[in-house]
């Protein structure tokens, strides 16, 4: 069985998802863009990130999973390009 899904990339470094400003300012422009792209690609595509037999997670809980994954990705990029800046 093949399921169709759509992944939209944001291509923006603006604080689209309201990360606390204190943290947003710590991240490089690349880390900000990574946060936006990871969050936007995950939030509407739960089915491609979960195990095929996983029951659907509530929207509220899924948004938290997406937020945490995006934050982790942004911090990983931050550590590569600006390791002296705390995440």
C-alpha positions as CSV (number, residue, x, y, z in Angstrom):
1,X,0.0,0.0,0.0
2,X,1.4,3.4,-1.0
3,X,0.2,6.5,0.8
4,X,0.5,9.9,-0.8
5,X,1.9,12.7,1.3
6,X,3.0,16.3,0.7
7,X,6.0,18.0,2.3
8,X,6.2,21.7,2.1
9,X,9.5,23.5,2.9
10,X,9.3,26.9,4.4
11,X,12.6,28.6,3.2
12,X,12.3,31.3,5.8
13,X,14.4,32.4,8.7
14,X,11.7,34.4,10.4
15,X,10.4,33.2,13.7
16,X,7.3,31.6,12.2
17,X,6.5,29.3,15.1
18,X,7.1,31.6,18.0
19,X,10.2,30.2,19.5
20,X,11.0,32.2,22.6
21,X,13.0,35.3,21.4
22,X,15.8,34.7,23.9
23,X,16.5,31.3,22.2
24,X,15.8,32.5,18.6
25,X,18.5,35.2,19.0
26,X,21.0,32.6,20.1
27,X,20.6,30.6,16.9
28,X,22.4,31.3,13.7
29,X,20.4,32.1,10.6
30,X,21.0,28.5,9.4
31,X,19.8,27.1,12.7
32,X,16.6,29.2,12.5
33,X,15.9,28.0,9.0
34,X,16.4,24.4,10.0
35,X,14.0,24.8,12.9
36,X,11.3,26.2,10.5
37,X,11.8,23.6,7.8
38,X,11.9,20.6,10.2
39,X,8.8,21.8,12.1
40,X,6.8,22.6,8.9
41,X,7.7,19.4,7.2
42,X,6.7,17.3,10.2
43,X,3.6,18.9,11.6
44,X,1.3,18.0,8.7
45,X,2.9,14.7,7.8
46,X,2.6,12.5,10.9
47,X,2.1,9.4,8.8
48,X,5.5,9.5,7.3
49,X,7.3,9.8,10.6
50,X,5.5,7.2,12.7
51,X,5.7,3.4,12.5
52,X,3.1,2.1,10.0
53,X,1.2,0.4,12.9
54,X,1.4,3.4,15.2
55,X,-1.9,4.8,16.2
56,X,-2.3,8.5,15.3
57,X,-1.0,10.8,18.0
58,X,-3.3,13.7,19.0
59,X,-2.6,17.0,17.2
60,X,-1.4,18.6,20.5
61,X,1.0,15.8,21.2
62,X,2.2,15.6,17.7
63,X,3.0,19.4,17.6
64,X,5.2,18.8,20.7
65,X,7.0,16.0,19.0
66,X,7.6,18.2,15.9
67,X,8.7,21.1,18.1
68,X,11.2,18.9,20.0
69,X,12.6,17.5,16.7
70,X,13.0,20.9,15.1
71,X,14.6,22.3,18.3
72,X,17.1,19.3,18.3
73,X,17.9,19.8,14.6
74,X,18.5,23.6,15.1
75,X,20.8,22.9,18.0
76,X,22.7,20.3,16.0
77,X,23.3,22.9,13.2
78,X,24.2,25.5,15.8
79,X,26.8,23.2,17.4
80,X,28.4,22.6,14.0
81,X,28.6,26.2,12.8
82,X,28.7,28.1,16.1
83,X,29.9,25.7,18.8
84,X,30.7,28.5,21.3
85,X,27.0,29.6,21.3
86,X,24.9,27.7,23.9
87,X,21.8,26.1,22.6
